[in-house]
Every structure is written in C-alpha cells, then in structure tokens.
Amino acid sequence: MEGQEWLRAQLTAFTCSSCGRSYVRSRIRVLAQRDDLWFVSLKCVACGTGALALVTIREADDGTESPGFRGDLSPADAAPLADGPPVDANDLIEAHRFLAGFDGDFRRLFGDGEGR
C-alpha cells in the first residue's frame, strides 16, 4: 500500500476542475491499479464535486516520478454527463470485469474511426 499512499500525497498538488481548490489526501481513493494505470476517485472538500480519473506515473528527465491525469474532461465535455445516474458499486464491478478481460484492442472495440 506504500504506492497508494505516495500517489495520494502526490495528487494533493492537483486542483478541482470546478472550484480550483486543491484535493486533500483524505478525499482521494485509489480504486484499482493495473500495470501503469491507477484508477482514482477524487472528491473536493470545498465544493463537493467528485471526479474519477485514470492516472499514469511519468518519469521526469531527472529520474523523479510524478502523476499525470489521462482524459481529463473539459467542463463542456463533462456537462452532458452531469444529468446521468451516479456511478454505483455495480458499475465499478462491471468495469472491473470488462478490464480484466480486455486485450487493449480499441479498434476492434470502437472501430477504426472511419465509420467502419
């Protein structure tokens, strides 16, 4: 669990996309880790906004490591999702099962982007 504690400490440097306040360690939950991807839940103590993030660890030129978010949504992209049902435990279990068997072939999953 040392890696999780390190990651939570690092993520306190990131800020809420709604209000700009820094996340606090007690409101950052590591949901899962697979290879170099960490699935993280963040909840802002200031405004209550929640976020789910995919985090990767990048090695800097000086050899230090730092986290980076993948797929951070802009407020315009996130707006249509706000009216949907909240993510619940069943959604997480379904995502876990899917990822356990996913081979990484996004072209097969979504097509090649050319409408095929």
C-alpha positions as CSV (number, residue, x, y, z in Angstrom):
1,M,0.0,0.0,0.0
2,E,3.0,2.3,0.1
3,G,2.5,3.1,-3.6
4,Q,-1.1,4.2,-2.9
5,E,-0.1,6.5,-0.1
6,W,2.6,8.0,-2.3
7,L,0.1,8.6,-5.1
8,R,-2.5,10.1,-2.8
9,A,0.2,12.5,-1.4
10,Q,1.2,13.5,-5.0
11,L,-2.4,14.1,-6.1
12,T,-2.9,16.8,-3.5
13,A,-0.9,19.0,-5.9
14,F,-3.9,18.8,-8.4
15,T,-6.9,21.0,-8.1
16,C,-10.6,20.6,-8.6
17,S,-11.8,21.5,-12.1
18,S,-14.9,23.2,-10.7
19,C,-13.6,25.4,-8.0
20,G,-9.8,25.3,-8.3
21,R,-9.1,24.1,-4.7
22,S,-6.5,21.5,-4.1
23,Y,-7.6,18.0,-3.3
24,V,-6.9,16.7,0.2
25,R,-5.4,13.3,0.9
26,S,-8.4,12.0,2.9
27,R,-10.7,12.6,-0.1
28,I,-8.6,10.7,-2.6
29,R,-9.3,7.0,-3.0
30,V,-7.3,4.6,-5.1
31,L,-9.9,2.3,-6.6
32,A,-7.6,0.0,-8.6
33,Q,-4.2,-0.3,-10.3
34,R,-3.4,-2.2,-13.4
35,D,0.1,-2.1,-14.9
36,D,1.0,1.6,-15.1
37,L,-2.6,2.9,-14.8
38,W,-4.2,3.9,-11.5
39,F,-8.0,4.4,-11.2
40,V,-8.7,7.1,-8.7
41,S,-11.7,8.8,-7.1
42,L,-11.3,12.4,-6.0
43,K,-13.9,14.4,-4.0
44,C,-13.4,18.1,-3.5
45,V,-13.9,19.2,0.2
46,A,-14.6,22.8,-0.9
47,C,-17.5,22.3,-3.4
48,G,-18.2,18.6,-3.2
49,T,-17.5,17.9,-6.9
50,G,-16.4,14.3,-7.5
51,A,-14.2,13.0,-10.2
52,L,-12.9,9.7,-11.5
53,A,-9.5,9.7,-13.1
54,L,-7.1,7.5,-14.8
55,V,-3.6,8.3,-13.6
56,T,-0.2,7.3,-15.0
57,I,3.1,7.8,-13.4
58,R,5.7,9.6,-15.6
59,E,9.4,9.6,-15.0
60,A,11.0,13.1,-15.4
61,D,14.4,13.7,-17.0
62,D,15.9,13.9,-13.5
63,G,14.6,10.4,-12.7
64,T,11.8,11.6,-10.3
65,E,8.3,10.3,-10.9
66,S,5.1,12.4,-10.9
67,P,1.4,11.6,-11.6
68,G,-0.5,12.8,-14.7
69,F,-4.2,12.5,-15.5
70,R,-5.4,10.9,-18.6
71,G,-8.6,12.0,-20.3
72,D,-9.4,14.9,-18.0
73,L,-12.7,16.3,-19.3
74,S,-13.3,19.9,-20.0
75,P,-16.4,21.4,-18.3
76,A,-18.2,21.5,-21.7
77,D,-17.5,17.8,-22.3
78,A,-18.5,16.9,-18.7
79,A,-21.8,18.8,-18.8
80,P,-23.8,16.1,-20.6
81,L,-22.7,13.5,-18.1
82,A,-23.9,15.5,-15.1
83,D,-27.6,14.6,-15.7
84,G,-26.8,10.8,-15.9
85,P,-27.2,8.5,-13.0
86,P,-24.3,8.4,-10.5
87,V,-21.8,5.6,-10.7
88,D,-22.5,2.9,-8.2
89,A,-20.8,-0.2,-7.0
90,N,-22.4,-2.3,-9.7
91,D,-20.9,0.0,-12.4
92,L,-17.4,-0.4,-10.8
93,I,-17.8,-4.2,-10.7
94,E,-18.8,-4.3,-14.3
95,A,-15.9,-2.1,-15.3
96,H,-13.5,-4.3,-13.4
97,R,-14.8,-7.4,-15.1
98,F,-14.5,-5.8,-18.5
99,L,-10.9,-4.5,-17.9
100,A,-9.9,-7.9,-16.6
101,G,-10.6,-9.5,-20.0
102,F,-9.9,-6.5,-22.2
103,D,-7.0,-7.1,-24.6
104,G,-6.4,-3.4,-25.4
105,D,-7.7,-3.6,-29.0
106,F,-9.6,-0.3,-29.2
107,R,-10.0,-0.5,-32.9
108,R,-11.9,-3.8,-32.6
109,L,-14.0,-2.3,-29.7
110,F,-14.9,1.1,-31.3
111,G,-14.0,0.7,-35.0
112,D,-11.1,2.4,-36.8
113,G,-12.6,5.9,-36.7
114,E,-13.6,5.8,-40.4
115,G,-17.2,4.8,-39.7
116,R,-16.5,1.1,-40.3
